[in-house]
């Protein structure tokens, strides 16, 4: 029943985007850029203020960063994985999940309210990193990491990151006398941003529909390794971390389900904005989202929910 409730939130947004994409495919780019510049900071501010700046939030964010770092190190350092997942867009796609529109609703549907703080913490940690290093990963080869130009642009990207802007904005509002009032006003716009992000995915799905069956098979094969790593490898890494650190059950369940979320819409938005491997990003977001409807219930059973 919980999964049906979850689908009732996701399917309408995807359907609207799909219908729009049938007539105006290029609209996704027009939506993506304003979302990056204004929508993501606003959404993050609303989520941060709604959850409250609590220690559990930072603990979950830090654990998320550790898991993401370990997974990216495995992919980049082990020849077996590097051979099958070498595309920078796919590396981002299997490391960062759609924790905002998919992971948090899953937590709300399957976990007690006490677990939400950990789900939001994971989302914040991942969002800060993807919007800070995502453009850099897509635009730089690993050989350039020692270059002063690389670090100059890295600092520049951090300072202009939508996530950093959102975090600073949330801190300023939290310290102001109008904290509660502004928080209540920001929550609805932050949810609208998530809806618009879903619509972008739907628009891209409208583009995929033009493909023949043989083309769809090729699309899936081109991203299957990254999709397996995202939906199975990432939550497995998180589960191992939680077991080793003896994380509380609510924290473990929330973080594993967040790690099991499909590829982040952020990867699609960034690839679209910077014109880097948009097709593969679209395939990975679309097909991992559909496959997650099967893998999420499996992970919930593994966790004993």
C-alpha positions as CSV (number, residue, x, y, z in Angstrom):
1,X,0.0,0.0,0.0
2,X,2.9,2.4,0.8
3,X,4.4,1.8,-2.6
4,X,1.1,2.6,-4.3
5,X,1.0,5.8,-2.3
6,X,4.5,6.6,-3.5
7,X,3.6,5.9,-7.1
8,X,0.6,8.3,-6.8
9,X,3.1,11.1,-6.1
10,X,5.6,10.2,-8.9
11,X,3.5,9.1,-11.8
12,X,1.4,12.3,-12.4
13,X,4.5,14.5,-12.5
14,X,6.3,12.2,-14.9
15,X,3.2,11.9,-17.1
16,X,2.8,15.7,-17.4
17,X,6.4,16.0,-18.4
18,X,6.0,13.1,-20.9
19,X,3.1,14.8,-22.5
20,X,4.9,18.1,-22.7
21,X,8.0,16.4,-24.2
22,X,5.9,15.0,-27.0
23,X,5.3,18.5,-28.3
24,X,8.2,20.6,-27.0
25,X,11.3,18.5,-26.1
26,X,13.7,21.5,-25.9
27,X,11.7,22.9,-23.0
28,X,13.7,20.7,-20.6
29,X,16.8,22.9,-21.1
30,X,14.8,26.0,-20.5
31,X,13.6,24.6,-17.1
32,X,16.9,23.0,-16.1
33,X,19.0,26.2,-16.1
34,X,16.6,28.3,-13.8
35,X,16.3,25.2,-11.6
36,X,20.1,25.2,-11.1
37,X,20.4,28.9,-10.5
38,X,17.4,29.6,-8.4
39,X,15.3,26.5,-7.7
40,X,17.9,24.2,-6.1
41,X,19.1,26.8,-3.6
42,X,15.5,27.6,-2.7
43,X,14.5,23.9,-2.3
44,X,17.6,23.1,-0.2
45,X,16.8,26.1,2.1
46,X,13.2,24.9,2.6
47,X,14.3,21.3,3.4
48,X,17.1,22.5,5.7
49,X,14.8,24.8,7.7
50,X,12.0,22.3,7.8
51,X,14.2,19.6,9.3
52,X,16.0,21.9,11.6
53,X,19.8,22.2,11.9
54,X,20.3,19.2,14.3
55,X,23.4,17.0,15.0
56,X,21.7,14.0,13.5
57,X,21.5,15.9,10.2
58,X,25.2,16.5,10.1
59,X,25.9,12.9,11.1
60,X,23.8,11.5,8.3
61,X,25.3,14.0,5.8
62,X,28.8,12.9,6.8
63,X,28.0,9.2,6.5
64,X,26.5,9.9,3.0
65,X,29.7,11.6,2.0
66,X,31.8,8.6,3.2
67,X,29.7,6.1,1.3
68,X,29.8,8.2,-1.9
69,X,33.5,8.7,-1.5
70,X,34.1,4.9,-1.1
71,X,32.0,4.1,-4.1
72,X,33.7,6.6,-6.3
73,X,37.1,5.3,-5.1
74,X,36.1,1.7,-5.9
75,X,35.0,2.7,-9.4
76,X,38.1,4.8,-10.1
77,X,40.8,2.7,-8.5
78,X,39.8,-0.9,-9.2
79,X,40.5,-1.8,-12.9
80,X,37.5,-4.2,-13.0
81,X,35.0,-1.4,-12.2
82,X,36.9,1.3,-14.1
83,X,36.7,-0.8,-17.3
84,X,32.9,-1.0,-17.2
85,X,32.1,2.4,-15.7
86,X,34.6,5.0,-17.2
87,X,32.2,7.7,-18.4
88,X,32.2,10.7,-16.0
89,X,28.5,11.1,-16.3
90,X,27.9,7.5,-15.4
91,X,30.3,7.7,-12.5
92,X,28.2,10.6,-11.1
93,X,25.0,8.7,-12.0
94,X,25.9,5.6,-9.9
95,X,27.2,7.7,-7.0
96,X,24.4,10.2,-6.5
97,X,20.8,9.2,-5.9
98,X,17.5,11.0,-6.4
99,X,17.2,11.4,-2.6
100,X,15.0,14.5,-2.8
101,X,12.0,13.4,-4.9
102,X,12.4,9.6,-4.5
103,X,14.3,8.8,-1.4
104,X,12.5,11.1,1.0
105,X,9.0,10.1,-0.1
106,X,10.2,6.5,0.3
107,X,11.3,7.2,3.9
108,X,8.0,8.9,4.6
109,X,6.1,5.9,3.3
110,X,8.1,3.1,4.8
111,X,9.8,4.5,8.0
112,X,8.8,6.2,11.2
113,X,8.9,10.0,11.5
114,X,12.0,9.8,13.6
115,X,14.0,8.5,10.6
116,X,13.2,11.5,8.4
117,X,16.0,13.6,9.9
118,X,18.5,11.0,8.6
119,X,17.0,10.9,5.2
120,X,17.1,14.7,4.8
121,X,20.7,14.6,6.2
122,X,21.7,12.2,3.4
123,X,20.0,14.4,0.8
124,X,21.8,17.5,2.0
125,X,25.2,15.9,2.1
126,X,24.8,14.4,-1.4
127,X,23.3,17.6,-2.8
128,X,26.1,19.7,-1.5
129,X,28.7,17.5,-3.2
130,X,26.9,16.9,-6.5
131,X,26.3,20.6,-7.2
132,X,29.9,21.4,-6.1
133,X,32.0,18.8,-7.8
134,X,29.5,17.6,-10.5
135,X,30.4,20.2,-13.1
136,X,34.1,19.7,-12.4
137,X,33.9,16.0,-12.8
138,X,32.1,16.4,-16.2
139,X,34.6,19.1,-17.4
140,X,37.9,17.8,-16.2
141,X,40.0,14.8,-16.8
142,X,41.6,13.2,-13.8
143,X,45.1,14.1,-15.2
144,X,44.3,17.8,-14.6
145,X,43.9,17.4,-10.8
146,X,47.4,18.7,-10.1
147,X,46.9,21.7,-12.3
148,X,46.5,25.1,-10.5
149,X,43.8,25.9,-13.0
150,X,41.8,22.9,-11.8
151,X,41.8,24.1,-8.2
152,X,41.1,27.7,-9.2
153,X,38.0,26.5,-11.0
154,X,37.1,24.1,-8.2
155,X,37.0,26.9,-5.7
156,X,35.1,29.1,-8.1
157,X,32.5,26.3,-8.6
158,X,32.2,25.8,-4.8
159,X,31.5,29.5,-4.3
160,X,28.9,29.5,-7.0
161,X,27.3,26.1,-6.1
162,X,23.5,26.3,-5.7
163,X,23.9,24.0,-2.7
164,X,26.3,26.3,-0.9
165,X,24.0,29.2,-1.6
166,X,21.1,27.3,-0.2
167,X,23.1,26.3,2.9
168,X,24.2,29.9,3.5
169,X,20.7,31.2,3.0
170,X,19.3,28.6,5.5
171,X,21.8,29.6,8.1
172,X,21.0,33.3,7.7
173,X,17.3,32.7,7.9
174,X,17.8,30.4,10.9
175,X,19.6,33.2,12.8
176,X,17.0,35.8,11.9
177,X,13.9,36.7,14.1
178,X,11.6,35.5,11.3
179,X,12.9,32.0,11.2
180,X,9.5,30.2,11.6
181,X,7.5,32.4,9.3
182,X,10.0,32.2,6.5
183,X,10.3,28.4,6.9
184,X,6.6,28.0,6.5
185,X,6.6,30.1,3.4
186,X,9.6,28.3,1.8
187,X,8.3,24.7,2.2
188,X,5.8,24.9,-0.6
189,X,8.2,26.5,-3.1
190,X,10.8,23.9,-2.2
191,X,8.3,21.1,-3.1
192,X,7.4,22.9,-6.3
193,X,11.1,22.7,-7.3
194,X,11.0,18.9,-6.8
195,X,7.9,18.7,-9.0
196,X,9.5,20.7,-11.8
197,X,12.6,18.5,-11.6
198,X,10.3,15.5,-12.1
199,X,8.6,17.2,-15.0
200,X,12.1,17.6,-16.7
201,X,12.6,13.8,-16.4
202,X,9.1,13.3,-17.9
203,X,10.0,15.6,-20.8
204,X,13.1,13.5,-21.5
205,X,11.0,10.3,-21.3
206,X,8.9,11.9,-24.1
207,X,12.1,11.9,-26.1
208,X,13.0,8.3,-25.4
209,X,9.6,7.1,-26.6
210,X,10.7,7.7,-30.2
211,X,13.2,4.9,-29.9
212,X,12.5,1.5,-31.4
213,X,12.8,-1.7,-29.3
214,X,16.3,-2.4,-30.6
215,X,17.3,1.2,-29.6
216,X,15.8,0.8,-26.1
217,X,17.9,-2.4,-25.7
218,X,21.0,-0.5,-26.7
219,X,20.1,2.3,-24.3
220,X,19.8,-0.1,-21.4
221,X,23.0,-2.0,-22.2
222,X,24.9,1.3,-22.4
223,X,24.1,2.2,-18.7
224,X,23.3,-1.2,-17.1
225,X,26.6,-1.4,-15.2
226,X,26.1,2.1,-13.7
227,X,22.5,1.2,-12.9
228,X,23.5,-2.0,-11.1
229,X,26.1,-0.1,-9.2
230,X,23.6,2.6,-8.2
231,X,20.7,0.4,-7.2
232,X,22.7,-2.5,-5.6
233,X,26.3,-1.4,-5.1
234,X,25.7,1.9,-3.4
235,X,23.1,0.7,-0.8
236,X,25.3,-2.3,-0.1
237,X,28.3,0.0,0.6
238,X,26.0,2.0,2.9
239,X,24.7,-1.1,4.7
240,X,28.3,-2.3,5.4
241,X,29.2,1.2,6.7
242,X,26.2,1.2,9.0
243,X,26.9,-2.3,10.3
244,X,30.6,-1.4,11.0
245,X,29.7,1.8,12.7
246,X,26.8,0.2,14.6
247,X,24.3,2.9,13.5
248,X,20.9,2.9,15.2
249,X,18.2,1.0,13.3
250,X,16.3,4.2,12.2
251,X,19.5,5.7,10.9
252,X,20.6,2.5,9.1
253,X,17.2,2.0,7.4
254,X,16.9,5.6,6.3
255,X,20.5,5.8,4.9
256,X,20.3,2.5,3.1
257,X,17.0,3.4,1.5
258,X,18.4,6.7,0.5
259,X,21.4,5.0,-1.0
260,X,19.1,2.7,-3.0
261,X,17.4,5.7,-4.7
262,X,17.7,5.9,-8.5
263,X,20.1,8.2,-10.2
264,X,19.7,11.8,-9.2
265,X,17.9,14.3,-11.4
266,X,20.8,16.6,-10.6
267,X,23.0,14.5,-12.8
268,X,20.6,15.0,-15.7
269,X,20.3,18.8,-15.0
270,X,24.0,19.3,-14.8
271,X,24.7,17.2,-17.9
272,X,22.0,19.1,-19.7
273,X,23.3,22.5,-18.6
274,X,26.9,21.7,-19.6
275,X,26.0,19.6,-22.7
276,X,27.9,16.6,-21.4
277,X,26.6,13.1,-22.2
278,X,22.9,14.2,-21.9
279,X,21.7,11.0,-23.5
280,X,23.4,8.6,-21.1
281,X,22.3,10.8,-18.2
282,X,18.7,10.6,-19.5
283,X,18.8,6.8,-19.9
284,X,20.3,6.3,-16.4
285,X,17.8,8.6,-14.7
286,X,14.8,7.1,-16.5
287,X,15.6,3.4,-16.4
288,X,17.0,3.4,-12.9
289,X,13.8,5.2,-11.7
290,X,11.7,2.5,-13.3
291,X,13.9,-0.3,-11.9
292,X,14.0,1.2,-8.4
293,X,10.3,0.4,-8.2
294,X,11.4,-3.2,-7.9
295,X,14.7,-2.9,-6.0
296,X,13.4,-0.5,-3.3
297,X,10.8,-3.1,-2.0
298,X,13.6,-5.7,-2.1
299,X,15.9,-3.6,0.1
300,X,13.0,-2.8,2.4
301,X,12.6,-6.6,2.9
302,X,16.3,-7.0,3.5
303,X,16.1,-4.4,6.2
304,X,13.2,-6.2,7.8
305,X,10.7,-3.4,7.2
